[in-house]
């Protein structure tokens, strides 16, 4: 157990450093590859970004024990007791990484759909969608209870598949990095976007998911791999959309204060 605690401590430190580095890189890129201008005054812009960061901090503190223990403990338990599909198959490490990452990404895709489908879950996920300007800090904007629920789902999936601890860390790194990338307020070159969106969730592919109208925000659910949306017919192409003027958020709703975001799930739904 002491060894696990030591490994977790180091992995969390590395993951936090990597996460903050990637957040800094894409925040910098947003200055030069900006897809859409923020019409709000400078003070409001930074207040919103700070609230998004504080919400993540509250979520991290609220679920600290779960973040440190749940997914990795599930992995160690599965490995120690030879539980899970990958523990039975004995694949080479590289194959385990590919299978593990793809399987966990599929689970997150369906989890995302569930958060839109069921009202109780939507109450918490709605916090993410009331942000009316998508940028890299939107990737931080998740209610603490949604974070806990997601950790539970991932831990169960890790146990069933028997995903190794190092594969879990690879997936978590990809997931957090891709979340910052596909929420970033950047415009990729058209020829890059055109082909990349069929495999990976790009900023223009994901921004459609943040449109106020239900038809659009109930589509493009992928987090890392976009082909789940094509396979399960939940994709919207965004053809003909002027992304420089694209509306985000939920119609008639806006909440950028930390207190307000924490309260959203407990308000009466319209």
N, C-alpha and C positions, 0 to 999 in steps of 0.2 A: 504493500500500500504506500510505503514511503517512496519507493521507486516511482510509482504512478504519480504521486503528488509532485515529485521532482520533475518528471517528464512533462506533466501538465503545466507546471509553472513556467518551464522554459518555452514550451510550445505556445502558451498564451502570450508570453512576452514577444516572441518572434512574430506571431500572428498580428498582434496589436501594432508592432513596428511596421510590418508590411502593409497593413490596412491604412495606417496614417500616411505612409509614403505614397500609396496609390491615390488616396484622397487628395493629397497635396498636388500630385502630378496632374490629375484631371481638373482640379480647381484652377491650376495654372493654364492648362490647355483651353479652358472655358473663356479665358481672356482673349485668346487669339483665334479660336475656331468656333466662336459663338454662333449658335443656330438662331437664337432669339434674344432680343434685347429685353432687359428687365425694366419696365416702365416706372417702377416704384422708386422713391427717394433712397439715397444711399443708406441712410439710417435704418429704414425699413428692410432693405435687402440684408444687411448684416444682422439685424434682429431676428429675421426669419432663419438665416443660416445657423445662428447661435442656438435658437430654440430647437432646431432639428438635431444639432449636436448634443444638446442637453438631454433631449428625449432618449437618444441612444445611451447616454451615460446613466440615466435613471434605469433604463431597461437592463443595462449591464450590471448595475448594482443590485437591482431587484432579483435578478436571476443568476447572481454570481456563483452560487453553489452548483446550480444546474449546468451552467456553462462549463464549469471546471470538471464536473463529474459525469453528467448524463451520457453524452455521445461516446466519450472515451471509455467510460466504465462499461457501457454496453458492448463496445468492441472488445475490451479485455475479457469480459465475462464470456462472450461468444467464443473467443480464442481459447480460453482456459478449459471450456467444457465442450469444445469441438461442435459448437452450435452454428447453424447457418450454412447456406448453399456454398459460399466460397470456401469455407472450412472443409467441406466434403469434397469439393472438386479439386483442391490442391493445384490451382493454376499458378503459372509463373507470375512474379510480382507485377511486371508490366501489364499483363492481361488482367490481373486483379484490379489495378488502378483504372483501366479502361472500363471494365464491367462495373466496378463499384461506383465510379463517377457517373456513368450513364444511368445506372439504376437509381441512385440517390437523386439525380436530377429529375428523373421521371416522377419520383415520389413528391418532390417539391412542386412540380408542375400540377399534379392532382391536388396537392394541399392548397395551392394558390386558387384553383378552381373552387374548392370547397369553401374558402374564405369569401368568395363572391356569391356562392350559391345559397348558403345558409345564413339567415338573419343574425343569429347569435354571433357567428364568426365575423360577419360583415361589420358589426358594430366596432370591432377592434381594428380590422383591416382598413376601415373607412378613414382612420387617422392618416394613413399613408396617401390616400387619394384626395384629401382636401387641400393639399399643397397645389397652389395655382400657378407655380412656375417650376418646371422640372429642372433640377441641376444635380450635381454630384452629392449635395447634402440631403437630397430626397431619399437617397439610399440608406440614410441613417434613421429615417422617420417611421419607426414601427413602435406600436404600443407595447409596453413591457409584457402584458399578458399574451399578446400575439407571439412575442419572442419565446415565452415559456411553452406555449402550445406547439410551436414549430420545433422546439428542442425535443419535446416528447415524441412527436411524429418521427423525427430523424433518428432518435435513439431506438425506437421500435424497429424502424427499417434497417438500421445497422445490425441489430440483433438477429433479425430474420435472415438477412443476407450473409451475416458473418464477416462484415467489413473490417479489415485490419486497421489498427490505430493510425498508422502512417498514411493510409489511403483516406481515412476520415479527415486528416489534416490537409491533405492535398485538395479534397473536395471543398472543405471550408474556405481554403485560400482562394480557390477558383470562384466560389459562390460570392464571397464578399468583394472580390476584385471585379467580377462581372456586374454586380449590382451597382457599383460606382460608375463603371464604364457605360452601362446602358441607361442610367439615369442622367448622365452628364449632358449639359447643355452645349453640345458640340455638333458640328456638321461634318461628317466624313465625306471624302471625295465621292462623287456620285457613282463612279465605276466600282469603288470598293464596297459601298453600301449595297449596290445592286446585287452582288453575288454573295457577300458575306451574310446577308440577312436570311439566306436559305439554310444556314448552318448554325449561326450564332445570333443571339439577341443583340441587335445593334440599337443605338440611341433612337433612330427614326422608327425602327420596328416597335420599340417599347413605348415611345411617347404616345402612340395610338391608344395604348392601354390606359392612358391617363386622360383621355378625352372625357368631357362631362357627360356625353350621351351614353346610355347603358349599352347600346349596340356595340360601341367601341370599347368601353372599359370592361366589357365582358368578352374580350378577345385578347389574343397575344399574351397568353399567360406564362410563357416560358421565362425562365430566369437566366439560364446559361445557353441551352440548346433550343433553337427556334423550331427545329423540325417536329417537335411534339405538337405544336400548333397546326402544322400542315397535315400531320398524320391524323390527328383527332378533329380536324376541321374547325378549329377555333381561331384561325388567322384572319386578319384584315390587312390588305396590302398597303393601304395608304396612297394608292395611285392618285395623282392629281392634287395632292394636299400641299398647301404652302406652309411648310414647317416653320418658316420665319415668323408666321402670324398665328401659330397653332394654339388653340385654347386648351388649358389643362385644368384639373381640379373637378369640383362638383358644382353644378349650377346653383347659384345663390348661397353657397357655403364657402367660408374661408376661415381658417383658424391657424394662427401662427404663434400663439403664446404656449409656453410649456404647460401651464395650468389647464388651458382650454383643450389642448390635445389629449391630456390625461383624462379629461372629463367626457370627451366625445362618446365613448362606448356606453356611458350611463345616462345619456340624454335620450329623450323620446325620439324614435325614428319617424321620419316623415312618411 
